[in-house]
Amino acid sequence: MNIAAANFALIPLIVCTMLANALAENIVFPAVAGVVDITKPPYNADKSGKTDCAAIFDLALDNERSQGWGPRIVYLPNGTYLVKRGISWKMPPYTIGPHLYGQSRKGAVIKLADSTFKSTTQAGIVVQTGGGVAQNFCRGLFNVTINTGKGNPGAIGVFWYSNNEGLMSDVDIISEDGLGVAGLRIGTVEEGPAMARRVYIKGFGYGVWSSADLNSVTLSQISVEGQRVCGVLHQAQSPIFIDSLTSRNSVVAVMNQSRAELALINGYLTGGNPDTSAIVNAGGAMIFARNIVTQGYKAAIASSSNTVAPATGTSIDEYSSHGVISQFASSPHSLNLPIKRPPEPAWEQDMTKWADVSKYLTGRTDAAAFQAAIDDPGKTVVVFPNGRDYNITGDVVVRGNISMIISTGAQFTGNGTISIADAAGSPPVVKLMKLNCASGSSAHIVDKSSRAVVLESIAMGGSGIGVVHQGGGDLFCADMVNPMQVTNAQAHVWAWHYNAEGGTYQLDVQAGKVWIFGWKDEGSGSSASLTGGMTEILGFINYGGDATAPQFVISNASAFIAMGVKCIYGGGYATLVRETRNGVTKNLLASANPGGFPTQFDLPAYSAYDATAVQEHPVIAAPDAAALSMMTASSTPYGLSVRWKAPVMAPATLSLVNSLGCPVKVLRCQAGARSAAIETTDLAGGSYRLVMQSAGKKTVHALAIIR
């Protein structure tokens, strides 16, 4: 990168920029994994699209619920599965799983028969993952397309409902004729906390419709297109947190209303009507928005529910509708820590390289069998098949050739550790997924490595620390249910849908950089102890409270917290933040009603860092360099938005160049521009350069695009 000749230094706030479809398209399991293939006995579902499979789905989803905390997997080989009515997971009380896995996002299709839900006054749900009281645990929906067909104006594609742990990932929801009520319906009453990511929704009245009243839902890398009424409608007291929203609509992209609470970052909202705003915040709602680019709309946001008026214009650098609170001299802006997307190890296609832990048990303890499976030189994946518990004692070390560890229905007992270590020749990324402890167990994960570690759908540690990050590498967490501790100054942590549940401190940051998007805690005691490093928390809901312990304890650390909300249940915290800086301690009390929001326990935004001592953005060149933020798009056509912290001072040319040096897209930016948008359907995965030329000078920024 030629910094010396740069007129503008481009700074990446999101490092991995584009994900389309599933990262691992061909999801296959060996027979030893114990997944339940719905096309085989006893279910024998027809995948030709000719026979109604609704009753078979209901039976399998009911039969394959787990007795313990390890969710089983119901598997859909590629094909079309016709349903002539909706299908549903078993409702509570107290149901666990299963996960419904397609072989590939485009290839495994659940198709609603045409003209099934013809009523325009009564909705019909195609796929419903739960409902009722908050005991729909560990639900999962992966790598499928939900097609609502034609002539179904009453259809809702997916009614997503899970509690504590729950993940919907790599799903397309399509209306063939654009009709239908909503593509993704985010439950009612006691929905959440749960997560949905990499979801593409085409058609319907609403792309996403949220109206839950209890917990939160975290959405990441969501694309909505071709809606008739609104891209995303949020109208409930429970918050939703959206990271990376792509909307291609002429209607309002996001409507936040009726006491709703929303955190929205990294938005790319195009196709708008010049008579409307892209985002509407009204009816007593609260919003935190950051890094939003729009095209076609008259303004980025219209807000009638705020104590701070939004800036005019078609982009949003950062906006908190009810202000930013500080007890010491602090920046009025977020830390804006750089965001990385979790890297994905390639899904192992060679079934002989999967190590079934149960096959190593002869003459060994459970922990020793686990270690033997890891150390088998011919294996790259370790699987715990459903059917039994595994007692983890001592220290099991993840090393060698292992790139993935997965449970397909087993759960863990014991009080040992699963340690992730560096070793010569080890893969650069290791992923642990669907690992859950039994009640009362304290088995936990210790990351000592410098490589990238991905934790997905994890519940370890019981009431104690479930994950300890001691290494200097990158740690990525999604759908994680346990307290976490970070101790290494070189560590970076990114977490989406972090549900700490309980513990002395549900988050203990002593050093490093920690970014959390969507957090729910429960019980009493302080939620977080931040005694070092930099921590950014965007989207937080508290289910509980404490009259004496402060919710957040910040001591000589840099922190920013936005959209902190108290659940409708629980007494809340009397002290929201206790901050100590240079020997002076101050308390932010809930009774002070920070931000002037109707619920005094809510924390619209809180800044606890000195902008003169902490860089808000990673610096590549001079301190006054322009800042570039790159948004994500999770479906085709791909979208990339470019924004500058300061206006372009002279006309500029912006080029996206592939690894062969060929320009894929070239845009002309006028003087005074603060943003630009690139759309193209020609991008493959690989290395690209973003080249900006202005006044005879050139800046080059390298980026990786992941398909």
Order of alpha helices (4+ residues) and beta strands (2+ residues): beta-alpha-beta-beta-beta-beta-beta-beta-beta-beta-beta-beta-beta-beta-beta-beta-beta-beta-beta-beta-beta-beta-beta-beta-beta-alpha-beta-beta-beta-beta-beta-beta-beta-beta-beta-beta-beta-beta-beta-beta-beta-beta-beta-beta-beta-beta-beta-beta-beta-beta-beta-beta-beta-beta-beta
